[in-house]
Amino acid sequence: MLIIPGLLAAPRVAEFQKALGEAEWIDGRATAGYLSSRTKNNTQLPEGHPVTRRLGDLILEELDKSQVFIAAALPLRVLPPLFNRYTGGQSYGGHIDGAVRPIPGTPYRVRTDLSATVFLTDPSEYDGGELIIGDGTGEKRVKLPAGDMVLYSGGTVHQVTPVTRGARLAAFFWVQSMVRDDARRGILFDLDNAIQKLGRTGADHDACVRLAGVYHNLLRQWTDT
């Protein structure tokens, strides 16, 4: 699990909140699978809604500029972001995201190696609404400032706790990575960070080049494009 602070700056968040506040929402179960529809209780914007497309494109632009996201996700394809809202006790019980999802309007499909949530409401504006992510070490509880994003394995059981005050707005989407294995992707991310840090501290150039070679040779072995 990785938190990326400030993916969206405050003025951009305000723009999103205004647009989402004026939009018409539908039952979130419209995009849920059979099992998920039994535990999903929220609203979301239709996939083809002009606001969905416009705001989704803005998020994709920010992702393209995020070096942390690129290094961590090693994205091959990113599904266009969707938007949901929880209010009045709404929640989403424990579930696992579907392994493959279609890209609307295209013949292509995306393997959901990674799931992402961009929080669009500050924690002080609502009660509840924590994203709980289960992994091999237990449960992680996530409730981030507006504009921050959490990236986590698509194969984890996760849920959103009931929102008992206010409204929780968020964007969510999935990423197909060039490296599908979580452990290998983590190794590459750690190695990349170490190389970058050594380069900034003036470490021996030849050693840094050799380490960069190790990184790229592993990437060549492990990528699936």
Buried (B, 14 or more C-beta within 10 A) or exposed (E): EBBBEBBBEEEBBBBBBEBBEEBEBEEBBEBBBEEBBEBBBBBBBBBEBEBBBEBBEBBBEBBEEBEBBEBBBBBBBBBBBBBBBBBEEBBBBEBBBBEEBEEEEEEEBBBBBBBBBBBBBBBEBBBBBBBBBBBEEEEBEBBBBBBBBBBBBBBBBBBBBBBBEBBBBBBBBBBBBBBBEBEBBBBBBEBBEBBBEBBEEEBEEEEBEEBBEEBEEBBEEBBEE
